Amino acid sequence: MGWLDQVPRAGKLYIGGLHALYQRPDLFKEAGITHIVSVIDFNIYEAGAFKQYERLHIRLDDHPNENLLEYFNETSQYIDDALSGGGGVFVHCAMGKSRSAAVCCAYLMKKYAVSPDQALSQICEGRPVCSPNVGFMEQLGIYDKMNRASTAEESEHIYQTWLKDRFTGDVGHWERRLSKL
């Protein structure tokens, strides 16, 4: 695990933690990073920080109840547009382990029609610590179903059904639920 880990076979897509932004700007320049996806629950861009990059900021916490699924299409499109345009993308959360890994998984799933497990395995080749929390893994499973739907309406129905019926609870409830599955 480094400051800036490249996702294998995904072009100039990188993943890492927040501190890479502050501590290693040299690596960003070497990697050709032009875009940043921040998935963190506070504003790191105040006072004009990191204005040399195109930025997308998704403000949420690393908790299983957070709805990251609602942003997967937006983040996947943002990453794809940047990479297709010749840019490099750094996706980060606090530690580069859960939220950022889920966003990178969603991108790989959308772009290459792979399963959540295949996407995570690919990311872990470059950054072995990646491990989206149990709620985000569930959401990646729903996103997989949405991507495989035959129509946009069916995909939206899958999302709305999940949204209406989804499980929420504290982390202990999530762990107990997972152990029963």
C-alpha positions as CSV (number, residue, x, y, z in Angstrom):
1,M,0.0,0.0,0.0
2,G,1.4,3.3,-1.0
3,W,0.4,6.9,-1.1
4,L,-1.1,6.6,-4.5
5,D,-2.0,3.1,-5.8
6,Q,-3.0,2.5,-9.4
7,V,-6.0,0.3,-10.1
8,P,-4.6,-2.4,-12.4
9,R,-6.0,-2.6,-16.0
10,A,-8.0,0.6,-15.5
11,G,-5.7,3.2,-17.1
12,K,-4.7,6.2,-15.0
13,L,-7.1,5.4,-12.2
14,Y,-5.6,5.7,-8.7
15,I,-6.9,5.2,-5.2
16,G,-5.6,6.3,-1.8
17,G,-6.2,8.2,1.4
18,L,-6.6,11.8,2.1
19,H,-3.1,12.5,3.3
20,A,-1.7,11.7,-0.2
21,L,-3.2,15.0,-1.4
22,Y,-1.4,17.0,1.3
23,Q,1.9,15.1,1.6
24,R,2.8,13.9,-1.9
25,P,1.9,16.4,-4.7
26,D,5.0,15.2,-6.6
27,L,3.3,11.8,-7.1
28,F,0.2,13.4,-8.5
29,K,2.3,15.2,-11.1
30,E,4.2,12.1,-12.0
31,A,1.0,10.1,-12.4
32,G,-0.6,12.7,-14.6
33,I,-3.6,13.2,-12.2
34,T,-6.0,15.9,-13.4
35,H,-9.2,14.9,-11.6
36,I,-10.0,14.1,-8.0
37,V,-13.0,12.3,-6.5
38,S,-13.3,13.0,-2.8
39,V,-15.6,10.8,-0.8
40,I,-15.3,12.3,2.6
41,D,-17.7,13.9,5.1
42,F,-16.0,17.3,5.4
43,N,-14.9,20.0,3.0
44,I,-11.2,19.7,2.0
45,Y,-11.6,22.3,-0.7
46,E,-12.1,25.4,1.4
47,A,-9.8,28.3,0.9
48,G,-9.2,27.2,-2.7
49,A,-7.2,24.1,-1.9
50,F,-6.4,21.8,-4.8
51,K,-7.8,24.2,-7.4
52,Q,-5.3,22.9,-10.0
53,Y,-7.5,19.7,-10.3
54,E,-11.0,19.1,-11.5
55,R,-12.9,17.9,-8.4
56,L,-16.0,16.0,-7.5
57,H,-16.8,15.9,-3.8
58,I,-19.3,13.4,-2.3
59,R,-19.9,14.3,1.3
60,L,-20.7,11.2,3.4
61,D,-19.3,9.2,6.2
62,D,-18.0,5.6,6.2
63,H,-21.0,4.0,7.7
64,P,-23.1,1.1,6.4
65,N,-26.3,3.3,6.5
66,E,-24.9,5.9,4.1
67,N,-26.4,5.9,0.6
68,L,-23.4,5.8,-1.6
69,L,-25.4,4.0,-4.3
70,E,-27.1,7.2,-5.3
71,Y,-23.8,8.6,-6.5
72,F,-22.4,5.5,-8.4
73,N,-23.6,6.6,-11.8
74,E,-22.3,10.2,-11.3
75,T,-18.9,9.1,-10.0
76,S,-18.6,6.4,-12.7
77,Q,-19.4,8.9,-15.5
78,Y,-17.0,11.5,-14.0
79,I,-14.1,8.9,-13.9
80,D,-14.9,7.6,-17.4
81,D,-15.0,11.1,-18.9
82,A,-11.7,12.1,-17.3
83,L,-9.9,8.9,-18.3
84,S,-11.4,9.0,-21.8
85,G,-10.2,12.6,-22.1
86,G,-6.6,11.6,-21.4
87,G,-6.7,12.6,-17.7
88,G,-5.7,10.8,-14.6
89,V,-8.1,10.3,-11.6
90,F,-7.4,10.0,-7.9
91,V,-10.3,8.6,-5.9
92,H,-9.9,9.0,-2.1
93,C,-11.6,8.8,1.2
94,A,-10.0,9.2,4.6
95,M,-7.9,6.0,4.5
96,G,-8.3,4.8,0.9
97,K,-10.0,1.6,2.0
98,S,-13.9,1.7,2.1
99,R,-15.6,4.6,0.4
100,S,-13.0,5.1,-2.3
101,A,-12.9,1.4,-3.0
102,A,-16.6,1.3,-3.4
103,V,-16.5,4.1,-5.9
104,C,-13.7,2.4,-7.9
105,C,-15.7,-0.9,-7.8
106,A,-18.8,0.9,-9.1
107,Y,-16.7,2.3,-12.0
108,L,-15.2,-1.0,-12.9
109,M,-18.6,-2.7,-12.7
110,K,-20.2,-0.1,-15.0
111,K,-17.3,0.1,-17.5
112,Y,-16.3,-3.6,-17.7
113,A,-19.5,-5.4,-16.7
114,V,-17.8,-7.2,-13.9
115,S,-19.3,-8.3,-10.6
116,P,-18.7,-6.5,-7.3
117,D,-16.3,-9.3,-6.2
118,Q,-14.3,-9.2,-9.4
119,A,-14.1,-5.4,-9.2
120,L,-12.8,-5.5,-5.6
121,S,-10.3,-8.2,-6.4
122,Q,-8.9,-6.1,-9.3
123,I,-8.6,-3.1,-7.0
124,C,-7.0,-5.1,-4.3
125,E,-4.3,-6.2,-6.7
126,G,-3.1,-2.6,-6.5
127,R,-4.2,-1.7,-3.0
128,P,-4.7,-4.8,-0.8
129,V,-6.2,-3.0,2.1
130,C,-9.4,-2.1,0.2
131,S,-12.5,-3.3,1.9
132,P,-15.8,-1.4,1.5
133,N,-18.0,-1.6,4.6
134,V,-20.8,-4.1,4.6
135,G,-23.4,-1.6,3.6
136,F,-21.4,-0.4,0.6
137,M,-20.9,-4.0,-0.4
138,E,-24.6,-4.5,-0.3
139,Q,-25.1,-1.4,-2.4
140,L,-22.5,-2.7,-5.0
141,G,-24.7,-5.8,-5.3
142,I,-27.7,-3.7,-6.0
143,Y,-25.7,-1.6,-8.5
144,D,-24.8,-4.8,-10.2
145,K,-28.5,-5.7,-10.6
146,M,-29.2,-2.2,-11.8
147,N,-26.5,-2.4,-14.4
148,R,-27.8,-5.7,-15.6
149,A,-31.4,-4.5,-15.9
150,S,-32.8,-4.5,-19.4
151,T,-34.3,-0.9,-19.2
152,A,-33.6,2.3,-17.4
153,E,-37.1,2.0,-15.8
154,E,-36.2,-1.5,-14.5
155,S,-32.9,-0.2,-13.1
156,E,-34.7,2.7,-11.4
157,H,-37.3,0.3,-10.0
158,I,-34.5,-1.9,-8.5
159,Y,-33.0,1.2,-6.9
160,Q,-36.3,2.6,-5.5
161,T,-37.2,-0.9,-4.1
162,W,-33.9,-1.1,-2.3
163,L,-34.3,2.5,-1.1
164,K,-37.7,1.8,0.4
165,D,-36.8,-1.6,1.9
166,R,-33.2,-1.3,2.8
167,F,-31.8,-2.3,6.1
168,T,-30.5,0.3,8.5
169,G,-29.0,-0.1,11.9
170,D,-25.9,0.4,13.9
171,V,-22.6,-1.4,13.0
172,G,-23.3,-4.2,15.4
173,H,-26.7,-4.9,13.7
174,W,-25.0,-4.9,10.3
175,E,-22.4,-7.4,11.6
176,R,-25.1,-9.7,13.1
177,R,-27.1,-9.5,9.9
178,L,-24.1,-10.4,7.8
179,S,-23.3,-13.4,10.0
180,K,-26.8,-14.7,9.4
181,L,-26.6,-14.4,5.6
